[in-house]
Amino acid sequence: MKKVYLVHCWEGRPQDGWYPWLKTELQDRGFEVNILKMPNTDEPVFSEWLSHLRSTTP
Protein backbone atom coordinates (compact mmCIF):
# COMPACT_ATOMS: atom_id res chain seq x y z
CA MET A 1 0.00 0.00 0.00
CA LYS A 2 1.29 3.47 -0.87
CA LYS A 3 1.79 5.84 2.05
CA VAL A 4 1.27 9.59 2.24
CA TYR A 5 2.58 11.81 5.03
CA LEU A 6 0.92 15.22 5.32
CA VAL A 7 2.76 18.00 7.12
CA HIS A 8 0.56 20.82 8.36
CA CYS A 9 1.48 24.47 7.97
CA TRP A 10 3.10 26.87 10.39
CA GLU A 11 0.70 27.43 13.32
CA GLY A 12 -1.40 24.59 11.93
CA ARG A 13 -2.77 21.41 13.47
CA PRO A 14 -3.60 18.06 11.85
CA GLN A 15 -7.33 18.60 12.39
CA ASP A 16 -7.32 22.09 10.82
CA GLY A 17 -8.50 23.19 7.40
CA TRP A 18 -8.46 20.73 4.53
CA TYR A 19 -6.14 18.11 6.08
CA PRO A 20 -8.94 15.78 7.31
CA TRP A 21 -10.74 16.08 3.98
CA LEU A 22 -7.58 15.27 2.01
CA LYS A 23 -6.85 12.32 4.28
CA THR A 24 -10.30 10.87 3.58
CA GLU A 25 -10.01 11.47 -0.15
CA LEU A 26 -6.64 9.73 -0.32
CA GLN A 27 -7.78 6.82 1.86
CA ASP A 28 -10.75 6.33 -0.46
CA ARG A 29 -8.21 5.92 -3.27
CA GLY A 30 -6.27 3.25 -1.41
CA PHE A 31 -3.53 5.22 0.31
CA GLU A 32 -2.41 4.89 3.89
CA VAL A 33 -2.38 8.48 5.18
CA ASN A 34 -0.73 10.00 8.23
CA ILE A 35 -1.13 13.64 9.18
CA LEU A 36 1.89 14.38 11.31
CA LYS A 37 1.58 16.57 14.40
CA MET A 38 4.63 18.77 14.23
CA PRO A 39 6.31 20.24 17.32
CA ASN A 40 6.27 23.87 18.41
CA THR A 41 3.91 25.02 15.65
CA ASP A 42 3.58 28.60 16.92
CA GLU A 43 7.33 29.17 16.55
CA PRO A 44 8.67 26.31 14.41
CA VAL A 45 12.34 25.46 14.42
CA PHE A 46 13.47 23.78 11.21
CA SER A 47 15.87 21.39 12.98
CA GLU A 48 13.09 20.23 15.34
CA TRP A 49 10.71 19.62 12.47
CA LEU A 50 13.36 17.75 10.50
CA SER A 51 14.18 15.59 13.51
CA HIS A 52 10.50 14.86 14.06
CA LEU A 53 10.03 13.91 10.41
CA ARG A 54 12.99 11.54 10.60
CA SER A 55 11.66 9.88 13.75
CA THR A 56 8.05 9.44 12.52
CA THR A 57 8.54 8.38 8.89
CA PRO A 58 10.44 5.44 7.44
N, C-alpha and C positions, 0 to 999 in steps of 0.2 A: 504494500500500500504506500502511495506517495504521501509525504508529510509536508505540511506547511507550518511555518512559525511566523506569527504576526507580532510585530513590535509596535506598541502604541507610541503615540507622539509625546513630546515634551509636555509635562503637566497632565498627561493622559492616564487613563486607567483601562484595563481590559474590557470592562463593561460599558465604557463610554462609546458614544457615537455609532459608527457603522461597523465596529469590530464584531459584535455578536451576530449581526446580519451576515457579514462576510463569512464568518465561521460556519454558519448554517448552510449558506449557499455552497461553500466548498465541500462540506461534509456530504451534502446531497449529491455531489458529483464524485464521491468516492475517496476524498482526501481525509487523512487524519490531520486535524488542525489543533494547534496550541497557540493561545494568545498569552504571551509571556508578560508577567507582571514585573516591570523593571524597577530597580531601586531608585530612591531619592528623585522622584519625578518632578518635584517642584524646582530643584536645582541640580539637574543631572550632571554627572561627572563621567566623561567618556570612558575612562579606564574602568570605572565601576560597572558601567553598562557592558563593556566588552568582556569583562570577567564574568558577569552574570550570564551573558550569552554563551560563553564557552562552557560554563558549568551546567547549563540547562538544555543544551542541544548537543546532538552527537557530533 
